[in-house]
Amino acid sequence: MKKFLKDSLKVSIASLVTSIILYVVIIGFFLLSVFTANAFGTVIKIIVPILTLVTILGFIYSFFIKGKQKIPFLTLHFVSLCALSFSIYLAVSFQGFAP
């Protein structure tokens, strides 16, 4: 078990960086969706599950960080999960709203 939790800070940082990169990719494809709407839908279907798993993994690993760095990482991962959950809620809510 010690090997599993040995580098929890590194895993949490990598997870946070990966989450930020995936958010930037989603926003970039959203801005380009005027030209390629089908590509945006495909990218969302691929990236959102990966983003969810990476964020949950980082959140879980944040509990095992020692020292003062624990609270900021827990907060950042929690905010990321909330933003992801809210965006999924909005997507589902407005799915039948506009054709």
Salt bridges, closest charged atoms under 4 A:
none
